[in-house]
Amino acid sequence: MSEQKKLLDTLRIDRDAPLEKGAFPVLRTTGIALLVAVVGLIAYWAGSTGSDHSDAAPASSVVATPAGTLVPAPPSPVSAAAPNDSVLSASGYITARRMATVASRITGQLTEVVVEEGMRVAAGDVLARLDDKIARNELDRAQAESRAALARVESGKAGLAEAKRVLARVENLKKTDFSSEAALTEAKSLVERLTAGLESDRAEVEVAAFRVQGEREQLALHTIRAPFAGVVTEKTAQPGEVVSPMSAGGGFTRTGVCTIVDMESLEIEVDVNESYIGRVSAGQGVTANLDAYPDWEIPARVIAIIPSANREKATVRVRIGLETNDARILPDMGVKVAFKKT
């Protein structure tokens, strides 16, 4: 037990005993070093936790000197933020002001579709054709009726000319009493009947001409043409299918042949929060970046602010016109825009 007691006595601190010479400076140096280390650790922890919210360097840090003591390190330089001349950012899509799903004005069976996706067409180009056998037969019959009406007119002219000659002879004979009054009256009546008949035949010729024109237009409806110049973006029907201007039900009748987009009419549509719509004005400059080409800055300008708000989304639609045409810009592409300061 005496041995253990001696060991414990050696570990006990006698607070009343005087300090040895040189002990206080050592303790003071050690304490300062520990204090500086603690302060440095706290500053480092604070700087690391705030790095998610700022790019600035920590307020202070510590470094070791050759003598072994810790001193605060000088702050690192902070780069200045790049200037930004935009007042608002938004995202939207590329849209086309002129886009049409071309369909037939009559019901019929497709015999030919001459376009494919990506093909450029001009206004009036043939897109597809319908079976036109019946329409051609109707046109041929109308033309035959028109020729018959013209023939009746020519016959009426000849008959009227003969009746007028007979009337002239009867009138001459009546003057010399070689013809009766009844014969003269009959000759006059014949001329009048043939004159009326000729007028009726001429009217029939006009009716036949209108009928021929109608059948030609009906035949033309069997050829589907492009309403304007553009690019075919979708082909929705194939030869052999039945197309109609309206759905017949059952899913067996197509209501469109293809979709054409006028690439010259592409623009941007974005929804701006109504709280910030005051920062947007017509004619304001815009920089657009396609999601597909984020590094490509496209100059644009505000066309119009649609004077209606979306109640559910609390947004206002803004139309933005592109100031450049490029084949890389396609309908329905995602785009981000930055409205410039005015």
C-alpha positions as CSV (number, residue, x, y, z in Angstrom):
1,M,0.0,0.0,0.0
2,S,2.9,2.4,0.8
3,E,4.2,2.0,-2.8
4,Q,0.8,2.9,-4.3
5,K,0.4,5.8,-2.0
6,K,3.8,7.2,-3.1
7,L,2.7,6.9,-6.7
8,L,-0.5,8.8,-6.0
9,D,1.4,11.5,-4.1
10,T,3.6,12.1,-7.1
11,L,0.5,12.7,-9.3
12,R,-1.1,15.1,-6.8
13,I,-0.8,18.9,-7.6
14,D,0.2,21.0,-4.7
15,R,-1.4,24.4,-5.4
16,D,0.4,26.1,-2.5
17,A,3.9,25.1,-3.8
18,P,5.8,27.9,-5.6
19,L,6.3,27.6,-9.4
20,E,9.6,26.5,-10.6
21,K,11.7,29.0,-12.5
22,G,10.6,29.2,-16.2
23,A,7.4,27.3,-15.7
24,F,5.1,30.2,-16.1
25,P,6.4,31.3,-19.5
26,V,6.0,27.8,-20.8
27,L,2.4,27.6,-19.7
28,R,1.7,31.0,-21.1
29,T,3.1,30.1,-24.5
30,T,1.2,26.8,-24.5
31,G,-2.1,28.4,-23.6
32,I,-1.8,31.1,-26.3
33,A,-1.0,28.5,-28.9
34,L,-4.1,26.4,-27.8
35,L,-6.3,29.5,-27.9
36,V,-5.1,30.5,-31.4
37,A,-5.7,26.9,-32.5
38,V,-9.2,26.9,-31.1
39,V,-10.1,30.2,-32.7
40,G,-8.7,29.0,-36.0
41,L,-10.7,25.8,-35.9
42,I,-13.9,27.8,-35.2
43,A,-13.2,30.2,-38.0
44,Y,-12.5,27.3,-40.4
45,W,-15.8,25.6,-39.4
46,A,-17.8,28.8,-39.9
47,G,-16.2,29.4,-43.3
48,S,-16.9,25.8,-44.5
49,T,-20.5,25.9,-43.4
50,G,-21.1,29.2,-45.2
51,S,-19.5,28.1,-48.5
52,D,-22.8,26.8,-49.8
53,H,-24.2,30.3,-49.8
54,S,-21.3,32.5,-50.9
55,D,-18.2,32.3,-52.9
56,A,-16.2,34.5,-50.4
57,A,-13.2,33.1,-48.5
58,P,-13.5,32.3,-44.7
59,A,-13.2,35.3,-42.4
60,S,-9.9,33.9,-41.0
61,S,-7.7,30.8,-41.0
62,V,-4.5,29.8,-39.3
63,V,-1.1,28.7,-40.5
64,A,1.9,27.3,-38.8
65,T,5.1,29.4,-38.6
66,P,8.6,27.9,-38.7
67,A,8.8,28.6,-35.0
68,G,5.9,26.2,-34.4
69,T,3.3,28.8,-33.3
70,L,-0.1,29.3,-35.0
71,V,-0.9,32.7,-36.4
72,P,-3.9,33.9,-38.5
73,A,-3.4,33.6,-42.3
74,P,-4.2,36.5,-44.6
75,P,-7.6,36.3,-46.4
76,S,-7.6,34.9,-50.0
77,P,-8.7,37.3,-52.9
78,V,-12.4,37.2,-54.0
79,S,-13.2,37.5,-57.7
80,A,-15.9,40.1,-58.6
81,A,-19.2,38.9,-60.1
82,A,-19.7,39.3,-63.8
83,P,-22.1,42.2,-64.8
84,N,-25.6,41.2,-65.7
85,D,-27.8,43.4,-67.9
86,S,-31.0,41.4,-67.6
87,V,-34.0,42.3,-65.5
88,L,-35.9,39.0,-65.7
89,S,-35.4,35.4,-66.8
90,A,-38.1,32.9,-68.0
91,S,-38.4,29.7,-69.9
92,G,-40.7,28.6,-72.7
93,Y,-41.0,26.9,-76.0
94,I,-40.5,27.6,-79.7
95,T,-43.9,27.9,-81.4
96,A,-45.0,28.5,-85.0
97,R,-47.6,31.1,-85.9
98,R,-48.5,29.3,-89.1
99,M,-49.0,25.6,-88.8
100,A,-51.7,23.5,-90.4
101,T,-52.8,19.9,-90.4
102,V,-53.8,19.6,-94.1
103,A,-56.9,17.5,-94.7
104,S,-59.2,16.7,-97.6
105,R,-62.4,18.8,-98.1
106,I,-64.2,15.7,-99.2
107,T,-64.3,12.0,-98.2
108,G,-62.3,9.7,-100.3
109,Q,-59.6,7.0,-100.5
110,L,-56.0,8.1,-100.9
111,T,-54.3,6.7,-104.0
112,E,-51.0,8.7,-103.5
113,V,-49.1,10.6,-100.8
114,V,-46.2,12.4,-102.4
115,V,-44.6,14.0,-99.3
116,E,-42.4,12.8,-96.4
117,E,-41.3,14.3,-93.1
118,G,-38.8,17.0,-93.5
119,M,-39.7,17.8,-97.1
120,R,-40.0,21.5,-98.0
121,V,-43.1,22.4,-100.1
122,A,-44.2,25.6,-101.8
123,A,-47.7,27.0,-101.8
124,G,-49.9,25.0,-104.2
125,D,-47.6,21.9,-104.3
126,V,-49.4,18.6,-104.5
127,L,-49.4,16.7,-101.2
128,A,-51.7,13.8,-102.0
129,R,-54.3,12.5,-104.4
130,L,-57.7,10.8,-103.8
131,D,-59.4,8.2,-106.0
132,D,-61.1,10.5,-108.7
133,K,-62.7,8.0,-111.1
134,I,-66.3,8.9,-110.2
135,A,-65.5,12.6,-110.3
136,R,-63.9,12.3,-113.8
137,N,-67.0,10.4,-115.0
138,E,-69.2,13.2,-113.7
139,L,-67.1,15.8,-115.5
140,D,-67.2,13.9,-118.7
141,R,-71.0,13.6,-118.5
142,A,-71.3,17.4,-117.8
143,Q,-69.2,18.2,-120.7
144,A,-71.3,15.9,-123.0
145,E,-74.4,17.7,-121.8
146,S,-72.8,21.0,-122.5
147,R,-72.0,19.9,-126.1
148,A,-75.6,18.7,-126.5
149,A,-76.9,22.1,-125.3
150,L,-74.7,23.9,-127.8
151,A,-75.9,21.6,-130.6
152,R,-79.6,22.4,-129.7
153,V,-78.7,26.1,-129.9
154,E,-77.3,25.7,-133.4
155,S,-80.3,23.6,-134.5
156,G,-82.6,26.3,-133.1
157,K,-80.8,29.0,-135.0
158,A,-81.2,27.1,-138.3
159,G,-84.9,26.4,-137.6
160,L,-85.6,30.0,-136.8
161,A,-83.8,31.2,-139.9
162,E,-86.0,28.9,-142.0
163,A,-89.1,30.1,-140.2
164,K,-88.2,33.7,-140.9
165,R,-87.8,33.0,-144.6
166,V,-91.2,31.3,-144.8
167,L,-92.7,34.3,-143.0
168,A,-91.2,36.6,-145.6
169,R,-92.6,34.6,-148.5
170,V,-96.1,34.4,-146.9
171,E,-96.1,38.2,-146.3
172,N,-95.2,38.8,-150.0
173,L,-97.9,36.4,-151.2
174,K,-100.4,38.1,-148.9
175,K,-99.8,41.4,-150.5
176,T,-100.9,39.9,-153.9
177,D,-103.7,37.9,-152.3
178,F,-102.0,34.6,-153.1
179,S,-101.8,33.7,-149.4
180,S,-104.5,33.6,-146.7
181,E,-104.5,35.4,-143.4
182,A,-104.3,32.1,-141.6
183,A,-101.1,31.1,-143.3
184,L,-99.5,34.4,-142.4
185,T,-100.6,34.0,-138.8
186,E,-99.2,30.5,-138.6
187,A,-95.8,31.7,-140.1
188,K,-95.5,34.4,-137.5
189,S,-96.4,32.1,-134.7
190,L,-93.7,29.6,-135.8
191,V,-91.1,32.3,-135.8
192,E,-92.0,33.4,-132.3
193,R,-92.0,29.7,-131.0
194,L,-88.6,29.1,-132.5
195,T,-87.2,32.4,-131.1
196,A,-88.4,31.4,-127.6
197,G,-86.9,27.9,-128.0
198,L,-83.6,29.4,-129.0
199,E,-83.5,31.5,-125.9
200,S,-84.2,28.5,-123.8
201,D,-81.4,26.5,-125.5
202,R,-79.0,29.3,-124.9
203,A,-79.9,29.3,-121.2
204,E,-79.3,25.6,-121.1
205,V,-75.9,26.2,-122.5
206,E,-75.1,28.5,-119.7
207,V,-76.4,26.0,-117.1
208,A,-74.3,23.3,-118.7
209,A,-71.2,25.5,-118.5
210,F,-71.8,26.1,-114.8
211,R,-72.3,22.3,-114.3
212,V,-69.0,21.6,-116.1
213,Q,-67.2,24.2,-113.9
214,G,-68.6,22.6,-110.8
215,E,-67.5,19.2,-111.8
216,R,-64.0,20.5,-112.5
217,E,-63.8,22.0,-109.0
218,Q,-65.1,18.8,-107.6
219,L,-62.4,16.9,-109.4
220,A,-59.8,19.4,-108.2
221,L,-60.8,18.6,-104.6
222,H,-59.4,15.1,-105.1
223,T,-55.9,16.7,-105.3
224,I,-54.7,17.9,-101.9
225,R,-52.3,20.9,-102.1
226,A,-50.2,22.8,-99.7
227,P,-51.9,26.0,-98.4
228,F,-48.6,27.8,-97.8
229,A,-44.9,27.2,-98.1
230,G,-43.3,25.3,-95.2
231,V,-41.8,22.1,-94.0
232,V,-43.7,18.8,-93.5
233,T,-43.2,17.9,-89.9
234,E,-45.7,14.9,-89.7
235,K,-47.2,12.5,-92.2
236,T,-50.4,11.0,-90.8
237,A,-52.0,9.1,-93.7
238,Q,-50.9,6.4,-96.2
239,P,-52.2,5.4,-99.6
240,G,-55.2,3.2,-99.3
241,E,-56.6,4.9,-96.2
242,V,-59.9,6.9,-96.3
243,V,-59.7,10.5,-95.4
244,S,-62.5,12.9,-94.5
245,P,-62.9,16.5,-93.3
246,M,-64.6,15.1,-90.2
247,S,-64.1,12.0,-88.1
248,A,-66.4,9.1,-89.1
249,G,-65.8,7.2,-85.9
250,G,-64.3,3.9,-85.3
251,G,-60.7,5.1,-86.0
252,F,-60.7,3.9,-89.6
253,T,-61.1,7.4,-91.2
254,R,-58.2,9.9,-91.2
255,T,-58.9,13.6,-90.7
256,G,-55.5,14.8,-91.9
257,V,-52.9,13.9,-94.4
258,C,-49.8,15.8,-93.0
259,T,-48.8,18.8,-90.9
260,I,-47.0,21.7,-92.4
261,V,-45.1,24.3,-90.4
262,D,-44.0,27.7,-91.8
263,M,-40.4,28.0,-90.4
264,E,-40.4,31.7,-91.2
265,S,-43.1,32.2,-88.5
266,L,-41.2,30.6,-85.6
267,E,-41.3,32.6,-82.3
268,I,-41.0,32.1,-78.6
269,E,-43.8,31.8,-76.1
270,V,-43.0,32.2,-72.4
271,D,-45.2,32.4,-69.2
272,V,-44.1,35.3,-67.0
273,N,-45.2,35.4,-63.3
274,E,-47.8,38.2,-63.1
275,S,-45.8,39.7,-60.2
276,Y,-43.0,40.5,-62.6
277,I,-44.9,41.3,-65.8
278,G,-44.2,45.0,-65.1
279,R,-40.6,44.4,-66.1
280,V,-41.6,43.4,-69.6
281,S,-42.6,45.7,-72.4
282,A,-43.3,45.5,-76.1
283,G,-40.1,45.9,-78.2
284,Q,-37.9,45.0,-75.3
285,G,-34.6,43.2,-76.2
286,V,-34.3,39.6,-75.3
287,T,-31.4,37.1,-75.3
288,A,-32.6,33.5,-75.9
289,N,-30.7,30.2,-75.3
290,L,-32.0,26.9,-76.6
291,D,-31.8,24.0,-74.2
292,A,-30.3,22.0,-77.1
293,Y,-27.6,24.7,-77.7
294,P,-27.1,26.5,-74.3
295,D,-24.0,28.4,-75.4
296,W,-25.7,29.9,-78.5
297,E,-27.2,33.3,-77.7
298,I,-30.0,34.2,-80.1
299,P,-31.1,37.8,-80.4
300,A,-34.8,38.3,-80.0
301,R,-37.4,41.0,-79.1
302,V,-40.8,41.1,-77.4
303,I,-43.6,41.1,-79.9
304,A,-46.6,41.4,-77.6
305,I,-47.9,40.8,-74.1
306,I,-51.1,38.8,-74.3
307,P,-53.7,40.9,-72.4
308,S,-55.0,38.0,-70.4
309,A,-53.7,36.2,-67.3
310,N,-53.8,32.5,-66.4
311,R,-55.8,32.4,-63.2
312,E,-54.6,29.0,-62.2
313,K,-50.9,29.6,-62.8
314,A,-50.9,33.3,-62.1
315,T,-48.9,33.9,-65.3
316,V,-49.1,36.1,-68.4
317,R,-48.1,34.8,-71.8
318,V,-45.5,36.8,-73.7
319,R,-44.7,36.4,-77.4
320,I,-41.1,36.9,-78.4
321,G,-39.9,37.2,-82.0
322,L,-36.6,35.7,-83.2
323,E,-34.3,38.1,-85.1
324,T,-32.5,35.3,-86.9
325,N,-33.6,32.3,-88.9
326,D,-31.6,29.1,-88.5
327,A,-32.2,25.5,-89.3
328,R,-31.3,24.5,-85.8
329,I,-34.4,26.2,-84.4
330,L,-37.3,23.7,-84.4
331,P,-40.9,23.9,-83.1
332,D,-41.5,22.8,-79.5
333,M,-37.9,23.2,-78.5
334,G,-37.3,24.3,-74.9
335,V,-35.7,27.8,-74.6
336,K,-34.6,30.1,-71.8
337,V,-34.8,33.9,-72.2
338,A,-33.4,36.9,-70.4
339,F,-35.2,40.2,-70.7
340,K,-32.7,43.0,-71.1
341,K,-32.8,46.3,-69.3
342,T,-34.6,49.0,-71.3
